[in-house]
Amino acid sequence: MTHINNLPREILLHIFSYYLKTETQLSFIGIISKVCKYWEEVCRDSSLWHTFDGTLSFRELITCCKKGSLKNTELLIFSRIKALKKQNEPVKNASSLKSSQLQLIYKNLPRLKCINFSNVVEEIGKEKWIFFSELFNHCPHLREIIFLETHLLNPPKFPFRNLFENFLKIRGSNLISLDFSNLTITTLRELCITVASSCPNLECLKAQNLHGGNLSFPIQYMQKGLKKLKILRLGHPVWLQSCSSVTTSGFPSLDTFTHPSKNDCILGDLHFQKLLMESTDLKVLDIRGCVLLTSAALCSLPANNLERLYVSNTKLYELHEFAEVLKKWGHSLIALDVSKMKGNCINNLFKSLISLGCLQNLESLELNNTQVSPSTVKVIIHNCPKLNFLQLESCRSFGRGRKRAYHGLAEIKQLLSVEDEMEVT
């Protein structure tokens, strides 16, 4: 029988690539590379390292760079700083990061397109940002930067003025995606203005769960500078700077706008229209909790083919005009969230929409905490053939065991056979 090591290197690489689709690089190096010297060599092949997933130690990150494993890496998730712990020594603080180490890492990532600093920010970001400052003269193909994905109780303060401002002025034209979420930002307005003037090719901007003082979003400046913006994700406590009219240059390329929050009294019709009145290609709209918005504002938007609409916990349901909103996009919606809609009007609403041929493309529907009836759900299932997710948690018209999320067509169709069982008298 032929030994596995007699297989061509290309086949072994193919096998290892499948392993990495479901397992971390920590287990890959800790288990697979330990089998023999030949496997260790193959495990270091740069064709397997288009992503560095951040599960390996900081020391191992340096080793990968020295051995040339990351020369084709496009996404780097920085290793956690706790990996700097040496045998019989406590974990060192931010000062244990040396410029020479970071320069070695960045110099050996010639094709890097996206860098995620979340692990480093969580561990040392509150004290020192050397991990970012040393990036300044390296990685010429860098396009995306993520600073902190997770939400911390005491998020680190973002060093905009003394560090990031200069970086943007020099490297900003290369960037297509920036994520400032979960950070403490002293003045979002100044940061946004600098982004708008320095990043003409930006396509994605995220600023969610922010902390700080002045968290105003200057609509006019952003629309003037970010003509290519496709994704804008904001949220409470970000507020939109006052405007006197809806005259706007708009975001003509925008396809996603999200501003979810809890009882947000900041986003009103005028701001909303100023943001989106030129966004004809809008596909995703998430305004959960935006209680000041009216159905009239939604109907006035120029987007005619919205695909995902999330409006739970708003006051849109209280107005008769909300039916017009769903009629406007009933032909194109594939995901709809109308959770917490009060009263029995939800049943008449959906039956009316179905009778008009709307919602035939719907794939996901969230009706939790509503009074939707089993008979209405049956009509929806019969007339929405693509439906594969249905949320019925806390729906009073259903019996115990039926108030849950249904995944897939088979589960959803179970509701048809137990309709009589579910009716609550």
Sine and cosine of phi, psi and omega as CSV:
sin_phi,cos_phi,sin_psi,cos_psi,sin_omega,cos_omega
0.00,0.00,0.68,-0.73,-0.02,-1.00
-0.95,0.31,0.70,-0.71,0.04,-1.00
-0.95,0.32,0.56,-0.83,-0.05,-1.00
-0.86,0.50,-0.49,0.87,0.00,-1.00
-0.96,0.29,-0.14,0.99,0.09,-1.00
-1.00,0.08,-0.10,0.99,0.09,-1.00
-0.91,0.42,0.56,-0.83,0.09,-1.00
-0.84,0.55,0.57,-0.82,-0.04,-1.00
-0.82,0.58,-0.60,0.80,-0.04,-1.00
-0.88,0.47,-0.60,0.80,0.00,-1.00
-0.94,0.33,-0.66,0.75,0.03,-1.00
-0.89,0.46,-0.65,0.76,0.05,-1.00
-0.88,0.48,-0.63,0.78,0.01,-1.00
-0.90,0.43,-0.68,0.74,0.03,-1.00
-0.89,0.45,-0.70,0.71,-0.01,-1.00
-0.90,0.43,-0.58,0.81,-0.01,-1.00
-0.90,0.44,-0.58,0.82,0.07,-1.00
-0.92,0.38,-0.61,0.79,0.05,-1.00
-0.87,0.50,-0.68,0.73,-0.06,-1.00
-0.95,0.32,-0.21,0.98,0.04,-1.00
-0.95,0.30,-0.40,0.92,-0.04,-1.00
-0.85,-0.52,-0.22,0.98,-0.04,-1.00
-0.87,-0.49,0.37,-0.93,0.01,-1.00
-0.98,0.18,0.31,-0.95,0.07,-1.00
-0.94,0.35,-0.36,0.93,0.08,-1.00
-0.90,0.44,-0.72,0.69,0.04,-1.00
-0.95,0.31,-0.52,0.85,0.01,-1.00
-0.88,0.48,-0.76,0.65,0.00,-1.00
-0.97,0.24,-0.60,0.80,-0.06,-1.00
-0.96,0.28,-0.40,0.92,-0.06,-1.00
-0.88,-0.47,-0.87,0.49,-0.12,-0.99
-0.90,0.44,-0.71,0.70,-0.07,-1.00
-0.94,0.34,-0.22,0.98,-0.04,-1.00
-1.00,0.05,-0.10,0.99,-0.06,-1.00
-0.88,0.47,-0.73,0.68,0.03,-1.00
-0.27,-0.96,0.17,-0.99,-0.04,-1.00
-0.90,0.44,-0.60,0.80,0.00,-1.00
-0.90,0.43,-0.70,0.71,0.03,-1.00
-0.90,0.44,-0.61,0.80,0.04,-1.00
-0.87,0.49,-0.65,0.76,0.02,-1.00
-0.90,0.43,-0.71,0.70,-0.02,-1.00
-0.91,0.41,-0.61,0.79,0.02,-1.00
-0.87,0.49,-0.40,0.91,-0.02,-1.00
-1.00,0.02,0.00,1.00,-0.03,-1.00
-0.88,0.47,0.75,-0.66,-0.10,-1.00
-0.90,0.44,-0.33,0.95,0.01,-1.00
-0.93,0.36,-0.26,0.97,0.01,-1.00
-1.00,-0.09,-0.03,1.00,-0.18,-0.98
-0.85,-0.53,0.68,0.73,0.07,-1.00
-0.92,0.38,-0.36,0.93,0.10,-1.00
-0.79,-0.62,0.68,-0.74,0.19,-0.98
-0.95,-0.31,0.92,-0.38,-0.26,-0.97
-1.00,0.07,-0.01,1.00,0.11,-0.99
1.00,0.10,0.02,1.00,-0.02,-1.00
-1.00,0.10,-0.33,0.95,0.02,-1.00
-0.99,0.14,0.31,-0.95,-0.04,-1.00
-0.95,0.31,0.28,-0.96,0.06,-1.00
-0.88,0.47,-0.62,0.79,0.02,-1.00
-0.89,0.45,-0.65,0.76,0.02,-1.00
-0.93,0.36,-0.55,0.84,0.09,-1.00
-0.86,0.51,-0.71,0.71,0.03,-1.00
-0.90,0.44,-0.67,0.75,0.02,-1.00
-0.87,0.49,-0.69,0.72,0.03,-1.00
-0.86,0.51,-0.63,0.77,0.01,-1.00
-0.92,0.39,-0.70,0.72,-0.02,-1.00
-0.88,0.47,-0.58,0.82,-0.04,-1.00
-1.00,0.04,0.02,1.00,0.05,-1.00
0.98,0.22,0.25,0.97,-0.03,-1.00
-0.92,0.38,-0.43,0.90,-0.12,-0.99
-0.98,-0.22,0.30,0.95,-0.04,-1.00
-0.93,0.38,-0.31,0.95,0.05,-1.00
-0.94,-0.34,0.12,0.99,-0.06,-1.00
-0.93,0.37,0.75,-0.66,0.02,-1.00
-0.94,-0.33,-0.41,0.91,0.04,-1.00
-0.83,-0.56,0.83,-0.55,0.06,-1.00
-0.89,-0.46,0.88,-0.47,0.18,-0.98
-0.98,-0.19,0.93,-0.36,-0.13,-0.99
-0.85,0.53,0.61,-0.79,0.06,-1.00
-0.92,0.39,0.47,-0.88,0.06,-1.00
-0.92,0.39,0.60,-0.80,-0.06,-1.00
-0.93,0.38,-0.35,0.94,0.00,-1.00
-0.88,0.47,-0.29,0.96,0.03,-1.00
-0.94,0.35,-0.13,0.99,0.03,-1.00
-0.98,0.20,-0.07,1.00,0.02,-1.00
-0.90,0.43,0.77,-0.63,0.06,-1.00
-0.98,-0.21,0.23,-0.97,-0.04,-1.00
-0.85,0.52,0.76,-0.65,0.03,-1.00
0.90,0.44,0.33,0.94,0.03,-1.00
-0.81,-0.59,0.52,-0.85,0.07,-1.00
-0.95,0.30,0.29,-0.96,0.07,-1.00
-0.89,0.45,0.74,-0.68,-0.03,-1.00
-1.00,0.08,0.32,-0.95,-0.02,-1.00
-1.00,0.01,-0.22,-0.98,-0.10,-1.00
-0.85,0.52,-0.53,0.85,-0.07,-1.00
-0.92,0.40,-0.25,0.97,0.01,-1.00
-0.96,0.26,-0.25,0.97,0.11,-0.99
-0.97,0.23,0.84,-0.54,-0.04,-1.00
-0.97,-0.26,0.56,-0.83,0.02,-1.00
-0.86,0.51,-0.62,0.78,-0.02,-1.00
-0.89,0.46,-0.59,0.81,0.03,-1.00
-0.92,0.39,-0.70,0.71,-0.02,-1.00
-0.93,0.38,-0.62,0.78,0.05,-1.00
-0.89,0.46,-0.64,0.76,0.03,-1.00
-0.88,0.47,-0.67,0.74,0.00,-1.00
-0.89,0.45,-0.80,0.60,-0.09,-1.00
-0.92,0.40,-0.57,0.82,0.01,-1.00
-0.91,0.42,-0.43,0.90,-0.03,-1.00
-0.99,-0.17,0.36,0.93,0.09,-1.00
-0.82,-0.57,0.88,0.48,-0.12,-0.99
-0.91,0.41,-0.38,0.93,-0.06,-1.00
-0.95,-0.33,0.23,0.97,-0.06,-1.00
-0.87,0.49,0.78,-0.63,0.03,-1.00
-0.93,-0.37,-0.53,0.85,-0.04,-1.00
-0.69,-0.72,0.71,-0.71,0.04,-1.00
-0.79,-0.62,0.73,-0.68,-0.02,-1.00
-0.90,-0.44,0.91,-0.41,-0.06,-1.00
-1.00,-0.07,0.15,0.99,-0.15,-0.99
-0.79,0.62,-0.75,0.66,-0.04,-1.00
-0.89,0.46,-0.61,0.80,-0.02,-1.00
-0.96,0.27,-0.66,0.75,0.00,-1.00
-0.89,0.47,-0.67,0.75,0.00,-1.00
-0.87,0.49,-0.61,0.79,-0.10,-0.99
-1.00,0.03,-0.68,0.73,-0.13,-0.99
-0.74,-0.67,-0.07,1.00,-0.14,-0.99
-0.88,0.48,-0.40,0.92,-0.02,-1.00
-0.94,0.33,-0.30,0.95,-0.10,-1.00
-0.95,-0.32,-0.68,0.74,-0.17,-0.99
-0.47,-0.88,0.65,-0.76,-0.06,-1.00
-0.91,-0.42,0.52,0.85,-0.01,-1.00
-0.88,0.48,-0.51,0.86,0.01,-1.00
-0.86,0.50,-0.46,0.89,0.04,-1.00
-1.00,-0.02,-0.68,0.74,-0.07,-1.00
-0.87,0.49,-0.55,0.84,-0.01,-1.00
-0.96,0.26,-0.17,0.99,0.02,-1.00
-0.98,0.22,-0.27,0.96,-0.18,-0.98
-0.76,0.65,-0.72,0.69,-0.13,-0.99
-0.97,-0.23,0.28,0.96,-0.07,-1.00
-0.77,-0.64,0.07,-1.00,0.07,-1.00
0.80,0.60,0.93,0.37,-0.08,-1.00
-0.91,0.42,-0.31,0.95,-0.03,-1.00
-0.99,-0.13,0.19,0.98,-0.02,-1.00
-0.87,0.50,0.78,-0.62,-0.05,-1.00
-0.85,-0.53,-0.49,0.87,-0.09,-1.00
-0.76,-0.65,0.64,-0.77,0.03,-1.00
-0.73,-0.68,0.79,-0.61,0.10,-1.00
-0.87,-0.50,0.81,-0.58,-0.07,-1.00
-1.00,-0.06,-0.69,0.73,-0.06,-1.00
-0.41,-0.91,0.94,-0.33,-0.03,-1.00
-0.98,0.17,-0.60,0.80,-0.07,-1.00
-1.00,0.02,0.41,-0.91,-0.02,-1.00
-1.00,-0.08,0.83,-0.56,0.01,-1.00
-0.96,-0.29,0.48,-0.88,0.04,-1.00
-0.91,0.41,-0.59,0.81,0.04,-1.00
-0.82,-0.58,0.97,0.23,-0.07,-1.00
-0.90,0.43,0.55,-0.84,-0.02,-1.00
-0.92,0.38,0.46,-0.89,0.03,-1.00
-0.99,0.17,0.77,-0.63,-0.04,-1.00
-0.98,0.17,0.82,-0.58,-0.07,-1.00
-0.99,0.12,0.95,0.30,-0.10,-1.00
-0.94,0.35,-0.83,0.56,-0.16,-0.99
-0.90,0.44,-0.72,0.69,-0.15,-0.99
-1.00,-0.02,0.02,1.00,-0.06,-1.00
-0.61,-0.79,-0.86,0.50,-0.18,-0.98
-0.97,0.25,-0.50,0.87,-0.02,-1.00
-0.86,0.51,-0.73,0.69,0.01,-1.00
-0.92,0.39,-0.61,0.79,0.03,-1.00
-0.86,0.50,-0.71,0.70,-0.01,-1.00
-0.89,0.46,-0.66,0.75,-0.05,-1.00
-0.89,0.45,-0.48,0.88,-0.02,-1.00
-0.99,-0.12,-0.65,0.76,-0.11,-0.99
-0.94,-0.34,-0.03,1.00,-0.12,-0.99
-0.87,0.50,-0.54,0.84,-0.05,-1.00
-0.92,0.39,-0.30,0.95,0.02,-1.00
-1.00,0.09,-0.33,0.94,-0.16,-0.99
-0.98,0.18,0.65,-0.76,0.09,-1.00
-0.88,-0.47,-0.20,0.98,-0.02,-1.00
-0.51,-0.86,0.74,-0.67,0.06,-1.00
-0.73,-0.69,0.69,-0.72,0.01,-1.00
-0.77,-0.64,0.95,-0.31,-0.01,-1.00
-0.98,-0.21,0.18,0.98,-0.12,-0.99
-0.86,0.51,0.54,-0.84,0.13,-0.99
0.96,0.30,0.18,0.98,0.00,-1.00
-0.98,-0.18,0.22,-0.98,0.17,-0.99
-0.99,-0.11,0.88,-0.47,-0.04,-1.00
-0.84,-0.54,0.86,-0.50,-0.08,-1.00
-0.88,0.47,-0.73,0.69,0.01,-1.00
-0.63,-0.77,0.98,-0.19,0.00,-1.00
-0.90,0.43,-0.56,0.83,-0.05,-1.00
-0.86,0.51,-0.75,0.66,-0.01,-1.00
-0.91,0.42,-0.62,0.78,0.05,-1.00
-0.88,0.47,-0.71,0.70,-0.01,-1.00
-0.89,0.46,-0.66,0.75,0.00,-1.00
-0.89,0.46,-0.65,0.76,0.03,-1.00
-0.92,0.40,-0.66,0.75,0.05,-1.00
-0.87,0.49,-0.70,0.71,-0.03,-1.00
-0.89,0.46,-0.59,0.81,-0.04,-1.00
-1.00,0.06,-0.23,0.97,-0.11,-0.99
-0.91,-0.42,-0.25,0.97,-0.13,-0.99
-0.82,-0.57,0.92,0.39,-0.08,-1.00
-0.91,0.42,-0.30,0.95,-0.04,-1.00
-0.98,-0.21,0.15,0.99,-0.04,-1.00
-0.90,0.44,0.74,-0.67,0.00,-1.00
-0.91,-0.40,-0.34,0.94,-0.06,-1.00
-0.65,-0.76,0.79,-0.62,0.05,-1.00
-0.72,-0.69,0.81,-0.58,0.02,-1.00
-0.84,-0.55,0.77,-0.63,0.04,-1.00
-0.58,-0.82,0.98,0.22,-0.08,-1.00
-0.89,-0.45,0.45,-0.89,0.04,-1.00
0.81,0.59,0.69,0.72,-0.02,-1.00
-0.99,0.12,0.40,-0.92,0.11,-0.99
-0.80,-0.59,0.46,-0.89,0.04,-1.00
0.61,-0.79,-0.22,-0.98,-0.07,-1.00
-1.00,-0.01,-1.00,0.08,-0.06,-1.00
-1.00,0.09,0.99,-0.14,-0.04,-1.00
-0.95,-0.30,0.70,0.71,0.01,-1.00
-1.00,0.05,0.60,-0.80,0.00,-1.00
-0.96,-0.28,0.93,-0.36,-0.07,-1.00
-0.99,0.17,1.00,-0.07,-0.12,-0.99
-0.82,0.57,-0.75,0.66,-0.11,-0.99
-0.87,0.50,-0.73,0.68,-0.01,-1.00
-0.89,0.45,-0.68,0.73,-0.05,-1.00
-0.91,0.42,-0.65,0.76,-0.01,-1.00
-0.94,0.33,-0.52,0.86,0.02,-1.00
-0.94,0.34,-0.61,0.79,-0.10,-1.00
-0.99,-0.11,-0.42,0.91,-0.13,-0.99
-0.93,-0.38,0.92,0.38,-0.05,-1.00
-0.94,0.35,-0.35,0.94,-0.05,-1.00
-0.99,-0.15,0.08,1.00,-0.07,-1.00
-0.88,0.47,0.79,-0.61,0.00,-1.00
-0.94,-0.35,-0.52,0.85,-0.06,-1.00
-0.79,-0.61,0.83,-0.56,0.05,-1.00
-0.77,-0.64,0.92,-0.40,-0.01,-1.00
-0.88,-0.48,0.95,-0.32,0.04,-1.00
-0.90,-0.43,-0.33,-0.94,0.02,-1.00
0.38,-0.92,0.34,-0.94,0.03,-1.00
-0.81,0.59,0.71,-0.71,0.22,0.97
-0.99,-0.17,0.35,0.94,0.07,-1.00
-0.90,0.43,0.75,-0.66,0.04,-1.00
-0.84,-0.54,0.45,-0.89,-0.10,-1.00
-1.00,-0.05,0.75,-0.66,-0.07,-1.00
-0.87,0.49,0.63,-0.78,-0.07,-1.00
-0.83,0.55,0.59,-0.81,0.07,-1.00
-0.63,-0.78,0.52,-0.86,-0.10,-1.00
-1.00,-0.09,-0.25,0.97,0.00,-1.00
-0.47,-0.88,0.11,-0.99,0.02,-1.00
-1.00,-0.07,0.09,1.00,0.07,-1.00
-0.87,0.49,0.82,-0.58,-0.15,-0.99
-0.38,-0.92,0.46,-0.89,0.13,-0.99
-1.00,0.08,-0.28,0.96,0.15,-0.99
0.94,0.35,-0.01,-1.00,0.15,-0.99
-0.91,-0.42,1.00,0.07,-0.13,-0.99
-0.91,0.42,-0.36,0.93,-0.04,-1.00
-0.98,-0.21,0.03,1.00,-0.11,-0.99
-0.92,0.40,0.77,-0.63,0.10,-1.00
-0.87,-0.50,-0.16,0.99,0.01,-1.00
-0.66,-0.75,0.83,-0.56,0.13,-0.99
-0.74,-0.68,0.83,-0.56,0.03,-1.00
-0.77,-0.64,0.68,-0.73,0.07,-1.00
-0.54,-0.84,0.84,0.55,-0.02,-1.00
-0.96,0.29,0.58,-0.81,0.01,-1.00
-0.25,-0.97,-0.02,-1.00,0.03,-1.00
-0.95,-0.32,0.94,-0.35,0.02,-1.00
0.78,0.63,0.79,0.61,-0.03,-1.00
-0.97,0.25,0.88,-0.48,0.03,-1.00
-0.97,-0.26,0.44,0.90,-0.06,-1.00
-0.97,-0.23,-0.67,0.74,-0.06,-1.00
-1.00,0.07,0.96,-0.29,0.02,-1.00
-0.95,-0.31,0.02,-1.00,-0.07,-1.00
-0.84,0.54,-0.69,0.73,-0.08,-1.00
-0.90,0.44,-0.72,0.70,0.05,-1.00
-0.89,0.46,-0.69,0.72,-0.04,-1.00
-0.86,0.51,-0.72,0.69,-0.01,-1.00
-0.93,0.36,-0.62,0.79,0.02,-1.00
-0.89,0.45,-0.57,0.82,0.03,-1.00
-0.93,0.37,-0.67,0.74,-0.29,-0.96
-0.88,-0.47,0.07,1.00,-0.09,-1.00
-0.93,0.36,-0.21,0.98,0.07,-1.00
-0.93,-0.37,0.10,0.99,-0.08,-1.00
-1.00,-0.04,0.97,0.26,-0.07,-1.00
-0.94,0.33,-0.36,0.93,-0.05,-1.00
-0.98,-0.20,0.30,0.95,-0.02,-1.00
-0.85,0.52,0.76,-0.65,-0.02,-1.00
-0.88,-0.47,-0.49,0.87,-0.06,-1.00
-0.81,-0.58,0.80,-0.60,0.01,-1.00
-0.71,-0.70,0.91,-0.41,0.00,-1.00
-0.87,-0.50,0.96,-0.27,-0.02,-1.00
-0.81,-0.58,0.56,0.83,0.03,-1.00
-0.85,0.53,0.77,-0.64,0.05,-1.00
1.00,0.09,-0.03,1.00,0.00,-1.00
-1.00,0.08,1.00,0.02,-0.22,-0.98
-0.98,0.20,-0.18,0.98,-0.01,-1.00
-1.00,0.01,-0.27,0.96,-0.07,-1.00
-0.95,0.32,0.57,-0.82,0.02,-1.00
-0.92,-0.38,0.35,-0.94,0.04,-1.00
-0.89,0.45,-0.53,0.85,0.01,-1.00
-0.88,0.48,-0.62,0.78,0.01,-1.00
-0.91,0.42,-0.64,0.76,0.02,-1.00
-0.92,0.39,-0.67,0.74,-0.01,-1.00
-0.91,0.42,-0.43,0.91,-0.04,-1.00
-0.99,0.16,-0.17,0.99,-0.03,-1.00
-0.92,0.39,0.57,-0.82,-0.04,-1.00
-0.98,0.20,-0.19,0.98,-0.01,-1.00
-0.94,0.35,0.83,-0.55,-0.06,-1.00
-0.95,-0.30,-0.08,1.00,-0.08,-1.00
-0.74,-0.68,0.72,0.69,0.04,-1.00
-0.88,0.48,0.67,-0.74,-0.06,-1.00
-0.95,-0.32,-0.48,0.88,-0.04,-1.00
-0.72,-0.70,0.84,-0.55,-0.04,-1.00
-0.76,-0.65,0.84,-0.55,-0.02,-1.00
-0.83,-0.55,0.94,-0.35,-0.11,-0.99
-0.76,-0.65,0.38,0.93,-0.01,-1.00
-0.90,0.43,0.46,-0.89,0.05,-1.00
0.87,0.50,0.60,0.80,0.11,-0.99
-0.89,-0.45,-0.02,-1.00,0.06,-1.00
-0.97,-0.24,0.16,0.99,-0.01,-1.00
-0.88,0.48,-0.55,0.83,-0.05,-1.00
-0.89,0.46,-0.43,0.90,-0.11,-0.99
-0.97,0.25,-0.19,0.98,-0.07,-1.00
-0.96,-0.29,0.60,-0.80,0.01,-1.00
-0.88,0.48,-0.47,0.88,-0.08,-1.00
-0.92,0.39,-0.23,0.97,-0.02,-1.00
-0.89,0.46,-0.50,0.86,0.06,-1.00
-0.87,0.49,-0.58,0.81,0.02,-1.00
-0.92,0.39,-0.54,0.84,0.05,-1.00
-0.88,0.48,-0.74,0.67,-0.04,-1.00
-0.95,0.32,-0.51,0.86,0.09,-1.00
-0.92,0.38,-0.60,0.80,-0.03,-1.00
-0.86,0.51,-0.66,0.76,-0.08,-1.00
-0.91,-0.42,0.22,0.98,-0.05,-1.00
-0.87,0.49,-0.45,0.89,-0.04,-1.00
-0.98,0.18,-0.37,0.93,-0.15,-0.99
-0.91,-0.42,-0.28,0.96,-0.08,-1.00
-0.90,0.43,0.74,-0.67,0.12,-0.99
-0.90,-0.44,-0.24,0.97,0.06,-1.00
-0.61,-0.79,0.75,-0.66,-0.04,-1.00
-0.63,-0.78,0.75,-0.66,0.06,-1.00
-0.84,-0.54,0.94,-0.33,0.06,-1.00
-0.86,-0.52,0.60,0.80,0.01,-1.00
-0.85,0.53,0.48,-0.88,0.08,-1.00
0.92,0.39,0.34,0.94,0.09,-1.00
-0.95,0.30,0.81,-0.58,-0.12,-0.99
-1.00,-0.01,0.48,-0.88,0.12,-0.99
0.99,0.12,0.12,-0.99,-0.01,-1.00
-0.99,0.15,-0.05,1.00,-0.04,-1.00
-0.87,0.49,-0.39,0.92,-0.01,-1.00
-0.88,0.48,-0.54,0.84,-0.01,-1.00
-0.94,0.35,-0.71,0.70,0.06,-1.00
-0.90,0.43,-0.61,0.79,-0.02,-1.00
-0.87,0.49,-0.78,0.62,-0.06,-1.00
-0.94,0.33,-0.60,0.80,0.02,-1.00
-0.91,0.40,-0.58,0.81,0.04,-1.00
-0.92,0.38,-0.68,0.73,0.01,-1.00
-0.89,0.46,-0.69,0.72,-0.01,-1.00
-0.89,0.46,-0.64,0.77,-0.01,-1.00
-0.91,0.42,-0.40,0.92,0.03,-1.00
-1.00,0.00,0.03,1.00,0.02,-1.00
0.99,0.11,0.26,0.96,-0.01,-1.00
-0.99,0.12,0.30,-0.95,0.14,-0.99
0.94,0.35,0.34,0.94,0.00,-1.00
-0.94,0.35,-0.33,0.94,-0.01,-1.00
-0.99,-0.16,0.10,1.00,-0.08,-1.00
-0.90,0.43,0.75,-0.66,0.02,-1.00
-0.91,-0.42,-0.45,0.89,-0.04,-1.00
-0.68,-0.73,0.77,-0.63,-0.03,-1.00
-0.67,-0.74,0.83,-0.56,0.02,-1.00
-0.94,-0.35,0.90,-0.43,-0.04,-1.00
-0.85,-0.53,0.27,0.96,-0.08,-1.00
-0.87,0.50,0.57,-0.82,0.01,-1.00
0.87,0.48,0.67,0.74,0.09,-1.00
-0.80,-0.60,0.09,-1.00,0.04,-1.00
-0.98,-0.22,0.49,0.87,0.04,-1.00
-0.86,0.51,0.67,-0.74,-0.07,-1.00
-1.00,-0.08,0.37,-0.93,0.07,-1.00
-0.85,0.53,-0.60,0.80,0.00,-1.00
-0.91,0.42,-0.60,0.80,0.05,-1.00
-0.92,0.38,-0.67,0.74,0.04,-1.00
-0.87,0.49,-0.63,0.78,0.02,-1.00
-0.89,0.46,-0.67,0.74,0.04,-1.00
-0.88,0.47,-0.67,0.74,0.01,-1.00
-0.88,0.47,-0.73,0.69,-0.04,-1.00
-0.89,0.46,-0.67,0.74,-0.02,-1.00
-0.92,0.40,-0.50,0.87,-0.14,-0.99
-0.95,-0.33,0.03,1.00,0.06,-1.00
-0.84,-0.54,0.98,0.20,-0.15,-0.99
-0.90,0.43,-0.31,0.95,-0.04,-1.00
-1.00,-0.09,0.01,1.00,-0.07,-1.00
-0.90,0.44,0.83,-0.55,0.04,-1.00
-0.76,-0.65,0.07,1.00,0.13,-0.99
-0.57,-0.82,0.79,-0.62,-0.01,-1.00
-0.67,-0.74,0.86,-0.52,-0.05,-1.00
-0.97,-0.23,0.89,-0.45,-0.04,-1.00
-0.82,-0.58,0.38,0.92,0.02,-1.00
-0.89,0.46,0.65,-0.76,0.06,-1.00
0.89,0.45,0.40,0.91,0.07,-1.00
-1.00,0.07,0.90,-0.43,-0.18,-0.98
-0.92,0.40,-0.40,0.92,-0.07,-1.00
-0.99,0.15,0.03,1.00,-0.02,-1.00
-0.91,-0.42,0.56,-0.83,0.00,-1.00
-0.97,0.25,0.12,-0.99,0.00,-1.00
-0.88,0.47,0.62,-0.79,-0.03,-1.00
1.00,0.02,-0.28,0.96,0.02,-1.00
-0.98,-0.17,-0.27,0.96,-0.03,-1.00
-1.00,0.08,1.00,0.09,-0.06,-1.00
-0.35,-0.94,-0.01,-1.00,0.06,-1.00
-1.00,0.02,0.66,-0.75,0.01,-1.00
-0.92,-0.40,0.83,-0.55,-0.03,-1.00
-0.93,-0.37,0.79,-0.61,0.06,-1.00
1.00,0.05,0.42,-0.91,-0.08,-1.00
-0.89,0.45,-0.61,0.79,-0.05,-1.00
-0.89,0.45,-0.71,0.70,0.02,-1.00
-0.90,0.43,-0.68,0.74,-0.03,-1.00
-0.89,0.46,-0.65,0.76,-0.03,-1.00
-0.93,0.37,-0.30,0.95,0.09,-1.00
-0.87,0.49,-0.48,0.88,-0.01,-1.00
-0.90,0.43,-0.47,0.88,-0.01,-1.00
-0.93,0.37,-0.62,0.78,-0.09,-1.00
-0.98,0.17,-0.24,0.97,-0.03,-1.00
-0.88,-0.48,0.41,0.91,-0.07,-1.00
-0.85,0.52,-0.74,0.67,-0.03,-1.00
-0.88,0.48,-0.56,0.83,-0.02,-1.00
-0.92,0.39,-0.49,0.87,-0.11,-0.99
-1.00,0.05,-0.37,0.93,-0.06,-1.00
-0.85,0.52,0.71,-0.70,0.04,-1.00
-0.94,-0.34,0.83,-0.56,-0.05,-1.00
-1.00,0.07,0.00,0.00,0.00,0.00
